[in-house]
Amino acid sequence: MPTHAEEVSVSVDEARIMKLPDRVATIVIGNPLIADAALQGGGILVLTGKGFGSTNLLALDRAGKVIKDTTIKVVGPASRDLVVVYKGMERESYSCAPECERRLTLGDSPAYFGAILSQAGSRTGGAPGGGSAPAPR
């Protein structure tokens, strides 16, 4: 069985490309709330950070033998434009490059996070092909 010698870091809400051996047939993520992975042709793996923490990724061949066992660490955003504002126990995140705009970030206060998520959902639903068409009058 392979060891946990390799450790890969990815930021939350970001993707990273990994190259796996061509003979990989199946991938398994220990905790899909922390990371997600999609195997593409030619051994290309797209790894996405979903939540903070650490989990493992197993790569199996067609016979079910473990080819690779990697620790995946998902860390906070590494952008320089991130500004976090605390209002007592409430937390809000902003992207300031150069003007500050609200940013949807895990760990923000539920009301702030929900308001941004709602706006983003409304915007996506109103875009062509992004949701149902308005009912005719």
Secondary structure, 3 states (H helix, E strand, C coil): CCCCCCEEEEEECCEEEEECCCCCCEEEECCCCCEEEEECHHHEEEEEECCCEEEEEEEECCCCCEEEEEEEEEECCCCCCEEEEEECCEEEEEEECCCEEECCCCCCCHHHHHHHHHHHHHHHHHCCCCCCCCCCC
